[in-house]
Amino acid sequence: MAKIDASIAGSNVVNANTLINRPESAAIRQWNSSLLLVISAVVLVGLGLRLLGARGDLWQDEVWSITLLGPLTSIDQIFWRINHDNNHFLNSMYQYVVGPDAAPLVQRGLSITLGACTVVTAAAISRGRWAMIASGLLFAVSYPMVHYGSEARGYAGLVLFTLAAVALLERWFDKRGPYGAAFAVAILLGFLSHLTMIETVLVLTVWTAWQSWRRSRSLIVVNREVVQAFLPAFLAVLPLAAAVLVGARLFSFRIGGFSSFSSGSPLAMAQ
């Protein structure tokens, strides 16, 4: 009889706990659904602003980037034949595929897509629901982010893959595993977007060394963890660096400058 009473009492406790947790679970589901709706709305706002900003004719640096592709006979020449810092590899490949006669909105399509993905990424890597909303909104409506996400150049990708690299490096510190390979891919895509990704790599290297030192107080551990974190990224970027160096050796390398024009050309291109 005592066993039966104990069983009934246990059942009542379970039922009581279930009843208590149900409202909490329902509230969590409702909040998560509401959060998803809010983030989706923020992303749509960011996408709409980028589409509005992508209207109209190309401006001079966009035209210059596309003009640099004119002499090329194959897409691989983007990596070694164009000897200019205005060659942003991912954008150049996209422009090579869509062609110089595509509509301006199409020519800016890659940047628009990457810009919208940046809003999603900024929200996804933030900690806390309100931080997710605030970060997504900031990246959605910030003028520099809208500008980068609506021009046919490489800065939208640079911002996106910088965010991804920071988040993946944090995850690598906590869990290791596949995050190291994902971090290497993010670094490579960042370099393919814009060569100033080197600045991100330098900052992240210093940050990694500092975090490792705080945990271990050992220079040996610091050196080991920096190498473990960045060696895959170095190997991933190495072929790209080799192509750029070979191209610079064969054709030199220019930063900025002027391009001559005649009355028949659409504009004078300067940077």
C-alpha positions in Angstrom: 0.0 0.0 0.0 2.9 2.3 0.8 4.4 1.5 -2.6 1.2 2.4 -4.3 0.9 5.7 -2.4 4.5 6.5 -3.3 3.9 5.8 -7.0 0.8 8.0 -7.0 2.7 10.8 -5.3 5.5 10.5 -7.8 3.1 10.7 -10.7 1.5 13.8 -9.2 4.9 15.5 -8.9 5.7 14.7 -12.6 2.3 16.0 -13.7 2.8 19.1 -11.6 6.2 19.7 -13.1 4.8 19.2 -16.6 2.0 21.7 -16.0 4.6 24.2 -14.6 6.9 23.8 -17.6 4.2 24.0 -20.3 3.7 27.7 -20.0 7.5 28.3 -20.0 8.0 26.1 -23.1 5.1 27.8 -24.9 6.6 31.2 -24.0 10.0 30.1 -25.3 8.5 28.8 -28.6 6.5 32.0 -29.0 9.5 34.2 -28.3 11.7 32.2 -30.7 9.0 32.5 -33.4 8.7 36.2 -32.8 12.4 36.6 -32.9 12.6 34.8 -36.2 9.9 37.1 -37.6 11.7 40.2 -36.4 15.0 39.1 -37.8 13.3 38.2 -41.1 11.8 41.6 -41.2 15.2 43.3 -40.5 16.8 41.2 -43.3 14.0 42.3 -45.7 14.6 45.9 -44.8 18.3 45.5 -45.4 17.7 43.8 -48.7 15.2 46.5 -49.8 17.7 49.3 -49.0 20.4 47.5 -51.0 18.1 47.0 -54.0 17.2 50.7 -53.8 20.9 51.7 -53.6 21.7 49.4 -56.6 19.6 51.3 -59.0 21.1 53.5 -61.7 24.2 53.4 -63.8 27.5 52.1 -62.6 29.9 54.5 -61.1 33.6 54.9 -62.0 35.3 52.3 -59.9 32.6 49.7 -60.8 33.2 50.5 -64.5 36.9 50.3 -64.0 36.6 46.9 -62.4 34.6 45.6 -65.4 36.9 47.3 -67.9 39.9 45.5 -66.5 38.3 42.2 -67.6 38.1 43.3 -71.2 41.5 41.9 -72.4 41.1 38.5 -70.7 40.5 35.4 -72.7 39.7 33.0 -69.8 38.5 33.3 -66.2 41.7 32.0 -64.7 43.5 35.1 -65.9 41.6 37.1 -63.2 44.1 35.7 -60.7 47.3 36.5 -62.4 46.8 38.7 -65.5 45.0 41.7 -64.0 47.8 43.6 -62.2 45.6 46.1 -60.3 44.3 46.5 -56.8 40.8 47.3 -58.2 40.6 43.6 -59.1 38.4 42.0 -56.4 38.5 38.4 -57.4 35.0 37.2 -56.4 33.4 40.3 -58.0 35.6 40.0 -61.1 34.6 36.3 -61.6 31.0 37.2 -61.2 31.3 40.1 -63.7 33.1 37.9 -66.1 30.2 35.4 -66.0 27.4 37.9 -66.3 29.2 40.0 -68.9 29.6 43.8 -69.3 26.3 44.2 -71.0 24.2 43.0 -68.1 21.8 45.3 -66.3 23.4 47.3 -63.5 21.1 45.5 -60.9 22.4 42.2 -62.2 26.0 43.3 -62.1 25.5 44.3 -58.5 23.6 41.1 -57.7 26.5 39.4 -56.0 27.1 42.3 -53.6 23.4 42.6 -52.9 23.2 38.9 -52.0 26.4 39.0 -49.8 25.1 42.2 -48.2 21.9 40.6 -47.2 23.8 37.5 -45.9 25.9 39.9 -43.8 22.7 41.0 -42.0 21.8 37.4 -41.3 25.3 36.6 -40.1 25.5 39.6 -37.8 22.3 38.6 -36.1 23.2 34.9 -36.0 26.6 35.3 -34.3 25.3 37.7 -31.6 24.6 36.5 -28.1 21.2 37.1 -26.7 17.9 37.8 -28.4 18.0 41.6 -28.1 21.7 41.7 -29.3 20.6 39.6 -32.3 17.9 42.2 -33.2 20.2 45.2 -32.6 23.1 43.7 -34.6 21.0 42.7 -37.5 19.3 46.2 -37.6 22.6 47.9 -37.3 24.1 46.0 -40.3 20.8 46.3 -42.2 20.5 50.1 -42.2 24.1 51.4 -41.6 25.0 53.6 -44.5 28.5 52.0 -45.1 26.9 48.5 -45.1 24.2 49.5 -47.5 26.7 51.2 -49.7 29.0 48.1 -49.8 26.0 45.9 -50.4 24.8 47.8 -53.4 28.0 48.4 -55.5 29.7 45.9 -57.9 32.9 45.6 -55.9 34.3 43.3 -53.2 33.6 45.1 -49.9 30.3 43.4 -49.2 32.1 40.0 -49.2 35.0 41.4 -47.2 32.6 42.4 -44.4 30.6 39.2 -44.5 33.6 36.9 -44.4 35.3 39.0 -41.7 32.3 38.4 -39.5 32.3 34.8 -40.3 36.0 34.5 -39.5 35.6 36.1 -36.1 32.7 33.9 -35.2 34.4 30.7 -36.4 37.6 31.5 -34.6 35.7 31.9 -31.4 34.0 28.5 -31.9 37.4 26.9 -32.7 38.7 28.1 -29.3 35.8 26.5 -27.6 35.4 23.3 -29.5 38.2 22.9 -32.1 37.1 20.2 -34.6 35.8 21.3 -38.0 35.7 24.9 -37.1 39.4 25.2 -38.1 38.6 24.2 -41.6 35.6 26.5 -41.8 37.7 29.3 -40.5 40.2 28.7 -43.3 37.5 28.8 -45.9 36.2 32.1 -44.4 39.7 33.6 -44.6 40.1 32.4 -48.2 36.8 33.9 -49.3 37.7 37.1 -47.5 40.9 37.4 -49.5 39.0 36.5 -52.7 36.6 39.4 -51.9 39.4 41.9 -51.1 43.1 41.7 -50.4 42.7 44.0 -47.4 41.5 40.9 -45.6 45.2 40.7 -44.5 44.3 43.4 -41.9 41.6 41.1 -40.4 44.1 38.2 -40.3 46.7 40.3 -38.5 44.2 41.5 -35.9 42.8 38.0 -35.4 46.3 36.6 -35.0 47.1 39.1 -32.2 43.7 38.4 -30.6 44.4 34.6 -30.8 47.8 35.0 -29.2 46.3 37.2 -26.4 43.5 34.8 -25.6 45.9 31.8 -25.6 48.2 33.7 -23.2 45.4 34.5 -20.9 44.4 30.9 -20.6 47.8 29.3 -20.5 50.5 31.8 -19.5 52.8 29.8 -21.7 54.5 31.0 -24.9 54.8 27.5 -26.1 51.1 27.0 -25.9 50.5 30.4 -27.5 52.7 29.5 -30.5 51.1 26.1 -30.8 47.6 27.4 -30.8 48.3 30.3 -33.2 49.8 27.8 -35.7 47.0 25.4 -35.2 44.4 28.1 -35.8 46.0 29.8 -38.8 48.0 27.1 -40.6 44.9 25.7 -42.5 44.0 29.3 -43.5 47.6 29.9 -44.7 47.6 26.8 -46.8 44.2 27.7 -48.3 45.4 31.2 -49.3 48.8 30.1 -50.5 47.8 29.3 -54.1 46.0 32.7 -54.4 49.1 34.5 -53.0 51.3 32.6 -55.5 49.1 33.6 -58.4 49.2 37.3 -57.4 52.9 37.2 -56.9 53.5 35.6 -60.3 51.2 38.1 -62.0 53.0 41.0 -60.3 56.3 39.6 -61.4 55.2 39.2 -65.0 53.1 42.3 -65.4 53.9 44.5 -62.3 51.2 45.6 -59.9 49.4 48.9 -59.8 47.6 50.6 -56.9 45.2 53.3 -58.0 46.3 55.5 -60.9 44.5 57.0 -63.9 43.3 55.6 -67.2 43.5 57.6 -70.4 40.3 58.1 -72.4 39.1 59.6 -75.6 35.9 61.3 -76.6 34.5 57.9 -77.5 34.9 56.4 -74.1 32.2 56.7 -71.4 34.3 58.4 -68.8 37.7 59.0 -67.4 38.4 56.4 -64.8 40.4 57.5 -61.8 40.8 56.3 -58.3 
